[in-house]
Amino acid sequence: MIGSVTIGPAGTTLAPDAAANLGLAALKEGTEAAVLPRLEAAARASPRHARLWQVIALINRSLDRLAPSVAAFQRAAELAPNDALIAHGFAQATLEAGLPATRLFDRALRLDPTKGDVLLGRSAALLAEAGPEAVIPDVEAAVAAHPGWMPGQALLARLYWLIGDRDGFTRGYERAIETAPKDTRLWRELISKLLHAEQFDKALDAIRRGRAAAGPSSMFDVHEAICVDELGDMAEADRLFAAVAVDRILIAVRLVRHLLRAGRPDEAAAEAERWIGDAEAELMWPYISLAWRLTGDSRWQWLEGDPRLVQAFDIDELRPGLARLAEVLRSLHNATHQPLEQSVRGGSQTDGILFRRIEPELQALRAAVARTVERYVAALPPPDPSHPFLRAPRDRPVRFAGSWSVRLVRQGRHSNHIHPAGWISSALYVALPDEAERGPAPAGWLQFGVQSELGLDLEPTQRVEPKAGRLVLFPSTMWHGTVPFEEGERLTVAFDVARPRP
């Protein structure tokens, strides 16, 4: 029995509806691989059951097996050509596989023209096939018709940013606000995008305009405190944060950032430690690490000091195919500017989930990486139920929460950042500048434990030299970034391993 679904003896063939229900339960519980053979057997016995093929497709997609997922969705679409959910799933799986999918999204839109997720998927497909300039007119038309469609507004801002429009990338929000000046959701999203772009003066101007149009709001107060802090006015930030209710961890993180920037690590530690038991404590642990290091608290060693937490693996099986892998990755870097809301500075980052693409080079890479992650987990320190990283179960299959490639060029770097949505994070080096191009060490190296935006007097806790074919694995909540290099190209693959379910 899985969940509330009785699956019967292992040797029996399930009825198609029972098999589909079993598959849906497995998707919720993370047991897809165990039930997939029984679903495939049921499909062989009942080959014209569209819903069963749809569930088989969803399970393969969840396992990052996009070639069989696309095939199963295609079979389901042939059997149920007017099913909008199947049409959307077929288009989405095709896109994630790295295949042309715009035509399939067009068909899904004809079946359900009101579904925003389908339009977002079509935009992603067209972006992959033709670049951001081709996508912008359709998204502009959609948000003009529905100014309050927040995912569409966010996509439009991202597209403007990708084509290099740094001054006007939020104009979709501005046009929407003209039609609904009292909508605080629009003001919040506009201000948030300006914060991500580090355009703090513009964000303050939006806050002033928002208050005048929509009236007082705690949302404006919180964002004003954040902007003033990021601009370095510590006294005014003190005053503004004192007037804000710190009742959510996202606000608490901003307050802790302010206290660290203001040179008050003891206060920062006290505030941060209040949130250790929060459901989203992964957002706070990186700042607890900084505060403990600054105050000389020995608990930092327990949290991040064990050298087994950062491990480098030279994957010999990858070396013969690195040149070809680099060619495949370069073909995916069709954006000419760094993405909004990411750590990339001086380069580009691929769209979509890299390890779901069906190119054989990427599938071979995924398999090699999964095996290496298993080696890393096996070599970790003993489980510790009180440790935010070491308490996770270790008997689960490797699941990826995201995967992408980054291409950095002259003076490129990653700003120091974290990945709170993951459990294990990574850097895998595919192509690198030679030593003469890179500059003297540690140019281009990966470094840990630095948070330069806050002006903290902390040296890196560790540096790792990049080498082609080397994979570095580390906890997702550890601060990490790249030292800038002089010339050349630095081509990497990165991914997050999902935190295992309890």
C-alpha positions in Angstrom: 0.0 0.0 0.0 1.3 3.5 -0.9 -0.5 6.3 0.9 -4.1 5.4 0.6 -3.6 3.5 -2.7 -3.7 -0.3 -2.5 -1.4 -1.7 -5.1 -2.0 -5.4 -4.7 0.5 -8.3 -5.2 3.7 -7.3 -7.0 3.1 -9.8 -9.8 -0.4 -8.7 -10.7 -1.2 -6.2 -13.5 -3.1 -3.2 -12.3 -6.3 -1.8 -13.8 -5.4 1.4 -15.6 -7.3 3.7 -13.2 -5.7 2.0 -10.2 -2.3 2.3 -11.9 -2.8 6.0 -12.6 -3.9 6.6 -9.0 -0.8 4.7 -7.7 1.4 6.9 -9.9 -0.1 10.1 -8.6 0.4 8.9 -5.0 4.0 8.1 -5.8 4.6 11.6 -7.1 3.5 13.0 -3.8 5.6 10.7 -1.8 8.7 10.6 -3.8 8.5 6.9 -4.7 8.2 7.2 -8.5 11.0 4.9 -9.5 9.6 2.1 -7.4 6.1 2.1 -9.1 7.1 3.0 -12.6 7.5 -0.6 -13.8 4.0 -1.5 -12.6 2.5 1.5 -14.5 4.4 0.5 -17.6 3.0 -3.0 -17.3 -0.5 -1.6 -16.9 0.0 0.5 -20.0 1.0 -2.5 -22.0 -2.2 -4.2 -20.9 -4.4 -1.2 -21.5 -2.6 0.8 -24.2 -5.5 3.2 -25.0 -5.8 4.7 -21.5 -4.8 8.4 -21.9 -4.8 9.2 -18.2 -2.4 6.4 -17.5 0.0 7.5 -20.2 -0.2 11.1 -18.8 0.8 9.8 -15.3 3.6 7.8 -16.7 4.8 10.9 -18.5 4.7 12.9 -15.2 6.6 10.3 -13.3 9.4 10.2 -16.0 9.5 14.0 -15.9 9.9 13.9 -12.1 12.8 11.5 -12.5 14.4 13.8 -15.1 13.8 11.2 -17.8 12.5 13.5 -20.5 12.8 11.4 -23.6 10.3 8.7 -22.2 8.3 11.5 -20.7 7.8 13.2 -24.1 7.0 9.9 -25.7 4.4 9.1 -23.1 2.8 12.6 -23.3 2.7 12.2 -27.1 0.8 8.9 -26.7 -1.6 10.5 -24.3 -2.2 13.5 -26.6 -2.9 11.2 -29.5 -5.5 9.3 -27.4 -7.1 12.5 -25.9 -6.4 15.3 -28.4 -8.8 17.8 -26.7 -7.5 17.4 -23.2 -5.9 20.8 -22.2 -3.9 19.4 -19.3 -2.3 16.7 -21.5 -1.6 19.2 -24.2 0.1 21.6 -21.7 2.1 18.7 -20.2 3.3 17.6 -23.6 4.4 21.1 -24.5 6.2 21.6 -21.2 8.0 18.3 -21.3 9.1 18.9 -24.9 10.5 22.3 -23.9 12.3 20.9 -20.9 13.8 18.2 -23.1 15.4 20.9 -25.2 13.2 20.3 -28.2 11.2 22.9 -30.2 8.0 23.4 -28.4 6.3 26.7 -29.5 3.9 24.9 -31.8 2.8 22.6 -29.0 2.2 25.5 -26.7 0.2 27.2 -29.4 -2.1 24.1 -29.5 -2.4 24.1 -25.7 -3.4 27.8 -25.8 -6.1 27.0 -28.3 -7.5 24.4 -25.9 -7.3 26.8 -22.9 -6.5 30.4 -23.9 -7.1 31.7 -20.3 -4.3 29.7 -18.7 -1.3 32.0 -17.8 1.1 29.1 -17.2 0.7 28.0 -20.8 1.5 31.5 -22.0 4.6 31.5 -19.8 5.7 28.2 -21.2 5.2 29.4 -24.8 7.3 32.4 -24.0 10.1 30.2 -22.6 9.9 28.1 -25.8 10.1 31.1 -28.1 12.9 32.5 -26.0 14.9 29.3 -26.5 14.1 29.3 -30.3 14.4 32.9 -31.2 15.7 35.0 -28.3 14.2 37.7 -26.1 13.4 40.2 -28.8 10.9 37.7 -30.4 9.1 37.1 -27.1 8.7 40.7 -25.9 5.7 41.8 -28.2 3.5 38.8 -27.1 4.2 39.4 -23.4 3.7 43.1 -23.7 0.3 42.4 -25.3 -0.7 40.0 -22.6 0.2 42.3 -19.7 -1.5 45.2 -21.5 -4.7 43.1 -21.5 -4.2 41.9 -17.9 -2.0 44.5 -16.1 -2.3 42.7 -12.7 -0.9 39.4 -14.1 2.1 39.3 -11.9 4.0 36.3 -13.5 3.7 38.1 -16.8 4.9 41.4 -15.4 7.9 39.6 -13.9 8.7 37.8 -17.2 8.5 41.1 -19.1 10.9 42.8 -16.7 13.3 39.9 -17.1 13.1 40.0 -20.9 13.8 43.8 -20.9 16.8 43.1 -18.6 18.1 40.4 -20.9 18.2 42.8 -23.9 20.2 45.2 -21.8 17.5 47.7 -20.9 18.7 48.6 -17.4 16.9 51.9 -17.2 13.4 50.9 -18.4 13.2 47.2 -17.5 10.3 47.9 -15.0 8.2 49.9 -17.4 5.6 47.1 -17.6 4.9 47.7 -13.9 4.8 51.4 -14.4 2.2 51.1 -17.2 0.1 48.8 -15.0 0.3 51.2 -12.1 -1.1 54.0 -14.3 -4.3 51.9 -14.6 -4.4 50.8 -10.9 -2.4 53.3 -8.8 -3.8 52.0 -5.5 -2.8 48.4 -6.2 -0.1 47.7 -3.5 0.8 44.4 -5.1 2.0 46.2 -8.2 4.0 48.7 -6.1 5.5 45.8 -4.1 6.6 43.9 -7.2 8.0 47.0 -8.8 10.0 47.8 -5.7 11.2 44.2 -5.4 12.5 44.2 -8.9 14.4 47.4 -8.4 15.9 45.9 -5.2 17.1 42.9 -7.1 18.7 45.2 -9.7 20.4 47.0 -6.8 18.8 50.3 -8.0 18.0 51.5 -4.5 17.5 55.2 -5.3 14.9 54.2 -7.9 13.3 51.9 -5.3 13.0 54.8 -2.8 11.4 57.0 -5.4 8.9 54.2 -6.1 8.2 54.0 -2.4 7.5 57.7 -2.2 5.2 57.6 -5.2 3.5 54.4 -3.9 2.7 56.0 -0.6 1.3 59.1 -2.3 -0.9 57.0 -4.6 -1.9 54.0 -2.4 -1.6 55.4 1.2 0.5 54.2 4.1 1.5 50.5 4.2 3.9 48.4 6.2 5.1 47.0 2.9 6.5 50.5 2.0 8.0 50.9 5.5 9.9 47.6 5.3 11.2 48.3 1.8 12.3 51.8 2.8 14.4 50.4 5.7 16.0 47.9 3.3 16.9 50.5 0.7 18.3 53.0 3.2 20.4 50.2 4.8 21.7 49.0 1.4 22.7 52.6 0.6 24.7 52.8 3.8 22.8 55.3 6.0 23.1 53.3 9.2 21.4 55.9 11.6 18.4 56.3 9.4 18.1 52.6 8.8 18.2 52.1 12.6 15.3 54.4 12.9 13.3 52.8 10.1 13.9 49.2 11.3 12.9 50.2 14.9 9.4 51.2 13.5 8.9 47.9 11.6 7.3 44.8 13.1 9.9 42.0 12.6 7.3 39.2 12.5 8.5 37.2 9.5 11.8 35.7 8.8 12.2 37.6 5.5 12.1 40.8 7.5 14.3 39.4 10.2 17.0 38.5 7.6 17.0 42.1 6.4 17.3 43.4 10.0 20.2 41.0 10.6 21.9 42.2 7.5 21.6 45.7 8.7 23.0 44.9 12.2 26.0 43.1 10.6 26.6 46.0 8.2 26.4 48.4 11.1 29.1 46.5 13.0 26.9 45.0 15.7 27.4 41.3 15.3 26.3 40.5 18.9 22.9 42.0 18.2 22.8 40.3 14.8 23.5 36.9 16.4 20.8 37.4 19.1 18.2 38.3 16.5 19.2 35.5 14.1 19.2 32.8 16.7 15.5 33.6 17.5 14.6 32.2 14.1 16.5 28.8 14.3 13.3 26.9 14.7 11.4 28.6 11.9 10.2 26.6 9.0 12.4 28.7 6.7 15.4 28.8 8.9 17.7 28.0 5.9 17.3 31.7 5.1 18.9 32.7 8.4 21.7 30.1 8.9 24.1 31.9 6.5 23.9 35.0 8.6 24.2 33.1 11.9 27.5 31.8 10.5 28.7 35.3 9.8 27.6 36.5 13.2 29.3 33.6 15.1 32.5 34.1 13.2 32.6 37.8 13.9 31.9 37.3 17.6 34.3 34.4 18.0 31.6 32.0 18.8 33.0 28.5 18.7 29.7 27.1 17.4 30.8 28.3 13.9 33.2 25.4 13.8 30.2 23.0 14.5 28.2 24.7 11.8 30.6 25.1 8.9 34.1 24.3 10.1 34.4 20.6 9.3 36.5 20.2 6.1 34.3 17.3 4.9 31.5 19.8 4.2 33.4 21.2 1.1 34.8 18.5 -1.1 36.3 18.6 -4.6 36.1 15.6 -7.0 38.1 15.3 -10.2 35.7 13.2 -12.4 38.1 11.4 -14.7 35.3 9.9 -16.8 34.2 13.4 -17.9 37.6 14.5 -19.2 37.5 12.9 -22.7 34.2 14.5 -23.5 34.7 18.0 -22.0 35.4 19.7 -25.3 32.1 18.4 -26.8 30.2 19.2 -23.6 31.5 22.8 -23.8 30.2 23.1 -27.4 26.8 21.9 -26.2 26.7 24.4 -23.4 27.9 27.3 -25.4 25.0 26.7 -27.8 22.6 27.2 -24.9 24.0 30.6 -23.8 21.8 32.6 -26.2 21.4 35.5 -23.7 23.9 38.3 -24.1 23.5 39.9 -20.7 23.6 38.7 -17.2 20.2 37.6 -15.8 18.1 39.5 -13.4 17.9 38.1 -9.8 21.0 35.9 -10.1 24.5 36.1 -8.8 26.2 36.2 -12.3 28.3 39.3 -12.9 29.8 39.6 -16.4 28.3 36.6 -18.1 25.2 34.6 -18.9 23.2 31.8 -17.4 21.1 29.2 -19.2 17.3 29.0 -18.9 15.4 25.9 -17.9 16.5 22.8 -16.0 19.8 21.6 -17.6 19.6 18.0 -16.4 16.2 17.5 -18.0 17.6 18.1 -21.5 18.0 15.0 -23.7 21.3 15.8 -25.3 23.4 12.6 -24.6 26.3 14.8 -23.3 24.1 16.3 -20.7 22.5 13.0 -19.7 25.9 11.4 -19.3 26.9 14.4 -17.2 23.9 14.1 -15.0 24.6 10.4 -14.3 28.2 11.1 -13.4 27.2 13.9 -11.2 24.6 11.8 -9.3 27.2 9.1 -8.6 29.6 11.8 -7.3 26.9 13.3 -5.1 26.4 9.8 -3.5 30.1 9.6 -2.8 30.0 13.1 -1.2 27.0 12.2 1.0 28.7 8.9 2.1 31.8 10.8 3.3 30.0 13.5 5.3 30.3 13.8 9.1 27.9 11.7 11.1 24.3 12.7 11.2 23.4 15.4 13.7 19.7 16.1 14.4 20.4 19.6 15.5 22.6 20.6 12.5 20.8 22.3 9.6 22.7 20.4 7.0 23.8 17.1 8.7 20.3 16.3 10.0 18.9 15.5 6.5 18.2 11.8 5.7 20.9 10.1 3.6 19.1 7.0 2.3 17.1 8.8 -0.4 17.8 8.9 -4.1 19.6 12.0 -5.4 17.0 14.6 -6.7 18.0 17.8 -8.3 16.2 21.0 -7.3 17.7 22.9 -10.2 20.5 22.7 -12.7 22.0 25.3 -15.1 25.2 26.5 -16.8 27.1 29.8 -16.4 29.5 31.3 -18.8 31.7 34.1 -17.4 34.0 36.2 -19.5 36.6 39.0 -18.8 36.3 40.2 -15.2 33.4 37.8 -14.7 32.5 36.6 -11.3 29.7 35.3 -9.1 28.8 37.7 -6.3 28.9 36.0 -2.9 25.6 34.3 -2.4 23.7 31.2 -1.0 21.1 28.8 -2.3 18.6 28.4 0.5 16.2 26.3 -1.6 18.8 23.5 -1.9 20.5 21.1 0.3 23.8 20.6 -1.6 25.2 23.1 -4.1 27.9 22.8 -6.6 30.4 24.1 -9.2 31.5 21.8 -12.1 34.2 23.3 -14.3 34.0 22.5 -18.0 36.2 25.1 -19.7 38.6 27.6 -18.1 41.0 30.3 -19.0 44.7 29.3 -19.0 46.8 30.7 -16.1 48.1 33.5 -18.2 44.6 34.7 -19.1 43.2 34.1 -15.7 45.8 36.2 -13.8 47.6 35.3 -10.6 46.0 33.0 -8.0 43.4 33.2 -6.6 41.9 34.8 -9.7 38.9 32.7 -10.9 38.9 30.5 -7.7 35.8 29.5 -5.8 35.8 31.0 -2.3 33.7 30.4 0.8 32.8 32.4 3.8 32.9 35.9 2.4 30.0 38.4 2.2 31.5 41.5 0.7 28.2 43.4 0.3 28.0 43.9 4.1 31.6 45.2 4.4 32.6 42.5 6.9 36.2 42.0 7.9 36.2 38.3 7.2 38.7 36.3 5.2 37.6 33.4 3.1 37.3 30.2 5.1 38.4 28.1 2.1 39.3 28.5 -1.6 39.2 25.9 -4.3 41.2 26.0 -7.5 39.2 25.4 -10.6 40.2 22.6 -12.9 38.4 21.2 -15.9 36.4 18.2 -14.9 36.4 19.1 -11.2 33.2 19.1 -9.2 33.0 21.0 -5.9 30.1 20.1 -3.6 29.1 22.0 -0.4 26.1 22.9 1.8 23.7 25.2 0.0 23.6 27.7 2.9 27.4 28.4 2.8 28.4 31.7 1.4 30.3 31.2 -1.9 31.4 33.3 -4.8 34.1 33.6 -7.5 37.2 35.7 -7.5 37.2 37.8 -10.7 39.6 36.8 -13.5 41.4 38.9 -16.1 40.6 37.3 -19.5 39.2 34.2 -21.2 36.1 32.1 -20.7 35.0 30.2 -17.6 32.2 27.7 -18.4 30.6 25.8 -15.6 27.6 23.7 -14.7 25.9 24.1 -11.4 23.1 22.4 -9.6 21.3 22.1 -6.3 20.5 18.8 -4.8 17.0 18.9 -3.2 16.8 18.5 0.5 15.6 14.9 1.2 12.1 14.4 2.5 11.9 13.2 6.1 
